[in-house]
Amino acid sequence: MSTSLSVRNRDPDTVQRLKRRAAAHGRSAEAEVREILRASLAGEAEPGFADLAAELRSMTAGRRHTPAEELLREARDAR
């Protein structure tokens, strides 16, 4: 999956430091940013299904939920 990320309002000093660091590692600034992101996220554990499900439940708490059978019935009736 190829994605794009734009970073706006960059400090010129930070950009210059990034370019120097990239040159020192023999990479483009873009490749250096990819490596910085990869390295910074490498130590973070991915949440498991149970954690993600609990997060979703807490985000949707108090909202009205339409049962799946109702949604299926509506979809069939719309045909």
A tleap script that builds the chain and sets N, CA, C and O, in Angstrom:
source leaprc.protein.ff14SB
mol = sequence {
  NMET SER THR SER LEU SER VAL ARG ASN ARG
  ASP PRO ASP THR VAL GLN ARG LEU LYS ARG
  ARG ALA ALA ALA HIE GLY ARG SER ALA GLU
  ALA GLU VAL ARG GLU ILE LEU ARG ALA SER
  LEU ALA GLY GLU ALA GLU PRO GLY PHE ALA
  ASP LEU ALA ALA GLU LEU ARG SER MET THR
  ALA GLY ARG ARG HIE THR PRO ALA GLU GLU
  LEU LEU ARG GLU ALA ARG ASP ALA CARG
}
set mol.1.N position { 0.844 -1.163 0.000 }
set mol.1.CA position { 0.000 0.000 0.000 }
set mol.1.C position { 0.896 1.235 0.000 }
set mol.1.O position { 1.677 1.446 0.928 }
set mol.2.N position { 0.780 2.023 -1.019 }
set mol.2.CA position { 1.566 3.237 -1.124 }
set mol.2.C position { 0.695 4.425 -0.723 }
set mol.2.O position { -0.407 4.608 -1.242 }
set mol.3.N position { 1.203 5.218 0.198 }
set mol.3.CA position { 0.462 6.396 0.649 }
set mol.3.C position { 1.370 7.614 0.587 }
set mol.3.O position { 2.584 7.505 0.410 }
set mol.4.N position { 0.754 8.762 0.737 }
set mol.4.CA position { 1.487 10.008 0.711 }
set mol.4.C position { 1.173 10.792 1.977 }
set mol.4.O position { 0.052 10.751 2.484 }
set mol.5.N position { 2.170 11.502 2.478 }
set mol.5.CA position { 2.004 12.296 3.686 }
set mol.5.C position { 2.679 13.638 3.456 }
set mol.5.O position { 3.855 13.696 3.094 }
set mol.6.N position { 1.938 14.711 3.667 }
set mol.6.CA position { 2.502 16.058 3.533 }
set mol.6.C position { 2.685 16.648 4.920 }
set mol.6.O position { 1.826 16.504 5.789 }
set mol.7.N position { 3.804 17.308 5.113 }
set mol.7.CA position { 4.079 17.973 6.384 }
set mol.7.C position { 4.200 19.460 6.098 }
set mol.7.O position { 5.124 19.901 5.414 }
set mol.8.N position { 3.266 20.219 6.624 }
set mol.8.CA position { 3.235 21.662 6.380 }
set mol.8.C position { 3.877 22.424 7.533 }
set mol.8.O position { 4.112 21.875 8.609 }
set mol.9.N position { 4.151 23.680 7.288 }
set mol.9.CA position { 4.688 24.597 8.303 }
set mol.9.C position { 5.955 24.049 8.956 }
set mol.9.O position { 6.103 24.080 10.178 }
set mol.10.N position { 6.849 23.557 8.134 }
set mol.10.CA position { 8.103 23.016 8.659 }
set mol.10.C position { 9.062 24.141 8.987 }
set mol.10.O position { 9.169 25.119 8.246 }
set mol.11.N position { 9.748 23.998 10.084 }
set mol.11.CA position { 10.761 24.950 10.509 }
set mol.11.C position { 11.972 24.805 9.577 }
set mol.11.O position { 12.471 23.694 9.399 }
set mol.12.N position { 12.446 25.888 8.987 }
set mol.12.CA position { 13.586 25.791 8.061 }
set mol.12.C position { 14.821 25.139 8.688 }
set mol.12.O position { 15.543 24.408 8.011 }
set mol.13.N position { 15.068 25.395 9.967 }
set mol.13.CA position { 16.206 24.779 10.639 }
set mol.13.C position { 16.033 23.261 10.713 }
set mol.13.O position { 16.992 22.513 10.518 }
set mol.14.N position { 14.829 22.818 10.991 }
set mol.14.CA position { 14.558 21.373 11.065 }
set mol.14.C position { 14.752 20.730 9.701 }
set mol.14.O position { 15.319 19.642 9.599 }
set mol.15.N position { 14.288 21.391 8.664 }
set mol.15.CA position { 14.448 20.861 7.305 }
set mol.15.C position { 15.934 20.751 6.962 }
set mol.15.O position { 16.371 19.749 6.395 }
set mol.16.N position { 16.702 21.771 7.303 }
set mol.16.CA position { 18.135 21.742 7.022 }
set mol.16.C position { 18.819 20.610 7.778 }
set mol.16.O position { 19.665 19.907 7.225 }
set mol.17.N position { 18.450 20.440 9.042 }
set mol.17.CA position { 19.030 19.344 9.840 }
set mol.17.C position { 18.661 17.990 9.258 }
set mol.17.O position { 19.483 17.074 9.236 }
set mol.18.N position { 17.430 17.861 8.789 }
set mol.18.CA position { 16.979 16.614 8.162 }
set mol.18.C position { 17.803 16.320 6.911 }
set mol.18.O position { 18.234 15.187 6.697 }
set mol.19.N position { 18.018 17.333 6.096 }
set mol.19.CA position { 18.789 17.147 4.868 }
set mol.19.C position { 20.237 16.747 5.166 }
set mol.19.O position { 20.804 15.900 4.477 }
set mol.20.N position { 20.833 17.363 6.200 }
set mol.20.CA position { 22.204 16.982 6.592 }
set mol.20.C position { 22.244 15.536 7.079 }
set mol.20.O position { 23.141 14.771 6.725 }
set mol.21.N position { 21.266 15.180 7.890 }
set mol.21.CA position { 21.209 13.809 8.410 }
set mol.21.C position { 21.028 12.809 7.273 }
set mol.21.O position { 21.669 11.758 7.256 }
set mol.22.N position { 20.149 13.142 6.320 }
set mol.22.CA position { 19.912 12.264 5.177 }
set mol.22.C position { 21.199 12.081 4.366 }
set mol.22.O position { 21.542 10.967 3.969 }
set mol.23.N position { 21.898 13.181 4.129 }
set mol.23.CA position { 23.144 13.099 3.369 }
set mol.23.C position { 24.176 12.241 4.095 }
set mol.23.O position { 24.909 11.476 3.469 }
set mol.24.N position { 24.227 12.371 5.408 }
set mol.24.CA position { 25.175 11.576 6.192 }
set mol.24.C position { 24.874 10.081 6.096 }
set mol.24.O position { 25.779 9.253 6.199 }
set mol.25.N position { 23.607 9.744 5.901 }
set mol.25.CA position { 23.204 8.339 5.784 }
set mol.25.C position { 23.096 7.897 4.324 }
set mol.25.O position { 22.727 6.755 4.050 }
set mol.26.N position { 23.413 8.786 3.392 }
set mol.26.CA position { 23.372 8.435 1.974 }
set mol.26.C position { 21.958 8.231 1.450 }
set mol.26.O position { 21.733 7.418 0.553 }
set mol.27.N position { 21.006 8.971 2.012 }
set mol.27.CA position { 19.606 8.834 1.606 }
set mol.27.C position { 19.048 10.184 1.198 }
set mol.27.O position { 19.621 11.234 1.492 }
set mol.28.N position { 17.917 10.128 0.514 }
set mol.28.CA position { 17.183 11.364 0.227 }
set mol.28.C position { 16.489 11.804 1.515 }
set mol.28.O position { 16.356 11.023 2.457 }
set mol.29.N position { 16.053 13.053 1.545 }
set mol.29.CA position { 15.335 13.538 2.726 }
set mol.29.C position { 14.065 12.722 2.932 }
set mol.29.O position { 13.704 12.416 4.068 }
set mol.30.N position { 13.387 12.368 1.846 }
set mol.30.CA position { 12.166 11.569 1.956 }
set mol.30.C position { 12.457 10.191 2.547 }
set mol.30.O position { 11.724 9.718 3.415 }
set mol.31.N position { 13.517 9.552 2.081 }
set mol.31.CA position { 13.891 8.241 2.615 }
set mol.31.C position { 14.284 8.354 4.086 }
set mol.31.O position { 14.004 7.457 4.881 }
set mol.32.N position { 14.932 9.457 4.442 }
set mol.32.CA position { 15.316 9.661 5.846 }
set mol.32.C position { 14.080 9.807 6.728 }
set mol.32.O position { 14.032 9.255 7.827 }
set mol.33.N position { 13.084 10.544 6.254 }
set mol.33.CA position { 11.843 10.688 7.018 }
set mol.33.C position { 11.180 9.332 7.200 }
set mol.33.O position { 10.704 9.015 8.290 }
set mol.34.N position { 11.144 8.518 6.129 }
set mol.34.CA position { 10.561 7.171 6.244 }
set mol.34.C position { 11.288 6.352 7.312 }
set mol.34.O position { 10.654 5.657 8.105 }
set mol.35.N position { 12.608 6.436 7.329 }
set mol.35.CA position { 13.392 5.679 8.306 }
set mol.35.C position { 13.148 6.189 9.725 }
set mol.35.O position { 13.035 5.395 10.658 }
set mol.36.N position { 13.066 7.497 9.890 }
set mol.36.CA position { 12.791 8.082 11.210 }
set mol.36.C position { 11.439 7.599 11.712 }
set mol.36.O position { 11.321 7.192 12.868 }
set mol.37.N position { 10.415 7.636 10.862 }
set mol.37.CA position { 9.081 7.175 11.257 }
set mol.37.C position { 9.095 5.681 11.599 }
set mol.37.O position { 8.537 5.261 12.613 }
set mol.38.N position { 9.743 4.883 10.732 }
set mol.38.CA position { 9.798 3.443 10.981 }
set mol.38.C position { 10.476 3.143 12.321 }
set mol.38.O position { 9.976 2.348 13.116 }
set mol.39.N position { 11.607 3.783 12.555 }
set mol.39.CA position { 12.360 3.536 13.791 }
set mol.39.C position { 11.593 4.005 15.022 }
set mol.39.O position { 11.615 3.341 16.058 }
set mol.40.N position { 10.918 5.142 14.912 }
set mol.40.CA position { 10.209 5.660 16.079 }
set mol.40.C position { 8.989 4.816 16.433 }
set mol.40.O position { 8.593 4.759 17.597 }
set mol.41.N position { 8.394 4.164 15.444 }
set mol.41.CA position { 7.208 3.346 15.711 }
set mol.41.C position { 7.533 1.873 15.943 }
set mol.41.O position { 6.661 1.108 16.357 }
set mol.42.N position { 8.773 1.467 15.682 }
set mol.42.CA position { 9.154 0.061 15.790 }
set mol.42.C position { 8.966 -0.484 17.207 }
set mol.42.O position { 8.638 -1.659 17.370 }
set mol.43.N position { 9.166 0.333 18.216 }
set mol.43.CA position { 9.065 -0.131 19.589 }
set mol.43.C position { 7.650 -0.192 20.128 }
set mol.43.O position { 7.427 -0.734 21.210 }
set mol.44.N position { 6.695 0.350 19.399 }
set mol.44.CA position { 5.314 0.353 19.872 }
set mol.44.C position { 4.628 -0.957 19.522 }
set mol.44.O position { 4.686 -1.419 18.383 }
set mol.45.N position { 3.984 -1.542 20.508 }
set mol.45.CA position { 3.257 -2.795 20.276 }
set mol.45.C position { 1.941 -2.503 19.566 }
set mol.45.O position { 1.255 -1.530 19.883 }
set mol.46.N position { 1.599 -3.345 18.613 }
set mol.46.CA position { 0.312 -3.227 17.934 }
set mol.46.C position { -0.775 -3.721 18.874 }
set mol.46.O position { -0.613 -4.768 19.501 }
set mol.47.N position { -1.882 -2.990 18.985 }
set mol.47.CA position { -2.957 -3.447 19.867 }
set mol.47.C position { -3.601 -4.711 19.302 }
set mol.47.O position { -3.715 -4.878 18.088 }
set mol.48.N position { -4.016 -5.588 20.199 }
set mol.48.CA position { -4.690 -6.815 19.797 }
set mol.48.C position { -6.159 -6.555 19.503 }
set mol.48.O position { -6.664 -5.454 19.721 }
set mol.49.N position { -6.838 -7.584 19.005 }
set mol.49.CA position { -8.245 -7.458 18.651 }
set mol.49.C position { -9.080 -7.021 19.847 }
set mol.49.O position { -9.932 -6.142 19.716 }
set mol.50.N position { -8.848 -7.619 21.002 }
set mol.50.CA position { -9.644 -7.292 22.191 }
set mol.50.C position { -9.488 -5.819 22.562 }
set mol.50.O position { -10.460 -5.165 22.939 }
set mol.51.N position { -8.267 -5.298 22.455 }
set mol.51.CA position { -8.033 -3.884 22.764 }
set mol.51.C position { -8.742 -2.975 21.763 }
set mol.51.O position { -9.346 -1.972 22.142 }
set mol.52.N position { -8.662 -3.336 20.479 }
set mol.52.CA position { -9.326 -2.527 19.448 }
set mol.52.C position { -10.841 -2.573 19.609 }
set mol.52.O position { -11.514 -1.557 19.434 }
set mol.53.N position { -11.386 -3.750 19.942 }
set mol.53.CA position { -12.824 -3.882 20.144 }
set mol.53.C position { -13.277 -3.046 21.338 }
set mol.53.O position { -14.318 -2.391 21.276 }
set mol.54.N position { -12.509 -3.063 22.413 }
set mol.54.CA position { -12.851 -2.270 23.596 }
set mol.54.C position { -12.811 -0.779 23.270 }
set mol.54.O position { -13.658 -0.017 23.735 }
set mol.55.N position { -11.840 -0.367 22.481 }
set mol.55.CA position { -11.739 1.041 22.084 }
set mol.55.C position { -12.948 1.444 21.241 }
set mol.55.O position { -13.505 2.526 21.428 }
set mol.56.N position { -13.348 0.581 20.319 }
set mol.56.CA position { -14.517 0.863 19.483 }
set mol.56.C position { -15.784 0.942 20.324 }
set mol.56.O position { -16.618 1.824 20.119 }
set mol.57.N position { -15.925 0.020 21.270 }
set mol.57.CA position { -17.103 0.062 22.153 }
set mol.57.C position { -17.146 1.362 22.940 }
set mol.57.O position { -18.214 1.956 23.089 }
set mol.58.N position { -16.015 1.808 23.442 }
set mol.58.CA position { -16.005 3.050 24.226 }
set mol.58.C position { -16.283 4.264 23.330 }
set mol.58.O position { -16.892 5.235 23.779 }
set mol.59.N position { -15.844 4.216 22.077 }
set mol.59.CA position { -16.078 5.333 21.164 }
set mol.59.C position { -17.546 5.428 20.744 }
set mol.59.O position { -18.031 6.512 20.421 }
set mol.60.N position { -18.243 4.310 20.748 }
set mol.60.CA position { -19.631 4.290 20.289 }
set mol.60.C position { -20.625 4.137 21.431 }
set mol.60.O position { -21.817 3.943 21.192 }
set mol.61.N position { -20.155 4.222 22.654 }
set mol.61.CA position { -21.043 4.084 23.804 }
set mol.61.C position { -22.115 5.172 23.773 }
set mol.61.O position { -21.820 6.340 23.519 }
set mol.62.N position { -23.351 4.781 24.031 }
set mol.62.CA position { -24.449 5.725 24.078 }
set mol.62.C position { -25.073 6.038 22.729 }
set mol.62.O position { -26.071 6.756 22.663 }
set mol.63.N position { -24.504 5.512 21.654 }
set mol.63.CA position { -25.083 5.741 20.327 }
set mol.63.C position { -26.107 4.669 20.016 }
set mol.63.O position { -26.019 3.539 20.497 }
set mol.64.N position { -27.083 5.047 19.199 }
set mol.64.CA position { -28.083 4.084 18.751 }
set mol.64.C position { -27.440 3.172 17.706 }
set mol.64.O position { -26.785 3.649 16.779 }
set mol.65.N position { -27.627 1.881 17.856 }
set mol.65.CA position { -27.078 0.901 16.924 }
set mol.65.C position { -28.213 0.192 16.200 }
set mol.65.O position { -29.174 -0.247 16.831 }
set mol.66.N position { -28.111 0.080 14.905 }
set mol.66.CA position { -29.105 -0.635 14.114 }
set mol.66.C position { -28.661 -2.084 13.997 }
set mol.66.O position { -27.554 -2.359 13.534 }
set mol.67.N position { -29.515 -3.011 14.414 }
set mol.67.CA position { -29.151 -4.439 14.303 }
set mol.67.C position { -28.871 -4.823 12.854 }
set mol.67.O position { -29.493 -4.292 11.934 }
set mol.68.N position { -27.942 -5.738 12.659 }
set mol.68.CA position { -27.535 -6.163 11.322 }
set mol.68.C position { -28.712 -6.701 10.514 }
set mol.68.O position { -28.796 -6.470 9.308 }
set mol.69.N position { -29.624 -7.421 11.177 }
set mol.69.CA position { -30.746 -7.985 10.424 }
set mol.69.C position { -31.625 -6.886 9.826 }
set mol.69.O position { -32.190 -7.062 8.747 }
set mol.70.N position { -31.742 -5.757 10.520 }
set mol.70.CA position { -32.515 -4.641 9.970 }
set mol.70.C position { -31.825 -4.042 8.743 }
set mol.70.O position { -32.469 -3.719 7.746 }
set mol.71.N position { -30.519 -3.904 8.838 }
set mol.71.CA position { -29.768 -3.368 7.712 }
set mol.71.C position { -29.869 -4.291 6.501 }
set mol.71.O position { -30.044 -3.826 5.375 }
set mol.72.N position { -29.759 -5.600 6.732 }
set mol.72.CA position { -29.894 -6.562 5.642 }
set mol.72.C position { -31.279 -6.500 5.014 }
set mol.72.O position { -31.425 -6.526 3.792 }
set mol.73.N position { -32.295 -6.418 5.870 }
set mol.73.CA position { -33.673 -6.346 5.362 }
set mol.73.C position { -33.860 -5.088 4.515 }
set mol.73.O position { -34.464 -5.145 3.444 }
set mol.74.N position { -33.349 -3.959 4.989 }
set mol.74.CA position { -33.461 -2.717 4.227 }
set mol.74.C position { -32.751 -2.840 2.875 }
set mol.74.O position { -33.258 -2.373 1.856 }
set mol.75.N position { -31.595 -3.461 2.876 }
set mol.75.CA position { -30.844 -3.624 1.627 }
set mol.75.C position { -31.604 -4.511 0.648 }
set mol.75.O position { -31.652 -4.223 -0.548 }
set mol.76.N position { -32.199 -5.595 1.156 }
set mol.76.CA position { -32.979 -6.487 0.283 }
set mol.76.C position { -34.204 -5.769 -0.261 }
set mol.76.O position { -34.532 -5.908 -1.439 }
set mol.77.N position { -34.883 -5.002 0.587 }
set mol.77.CA position { -36.098 -4.301 0.166 }
set mol.77.C position { -35.799 -3.202 -0.857 }
set mol.77.O position { -36.664 -2.847 -1.658 }
set mol.78.N position { -34.583 -2.668 -0.831 }
set mol.78.CA position { -34.223 -1.591 -1.728 }
set mol.78.C position { -33.946 -2.101 -3.148 }
set mol.78.O position { -33.887 -1.306 -4.087 }
set mol.79.N position { -33.779 -3.390 -3.309 }
set mol.79.CA position { -33.477 -3.951 -4.638 }
set mol.79.C position { -34.675 -3.954 -5.517 }
set mol.79.O position { -34.597 -4.391 -6.665 }
savepdb mol mol.pdb
quit
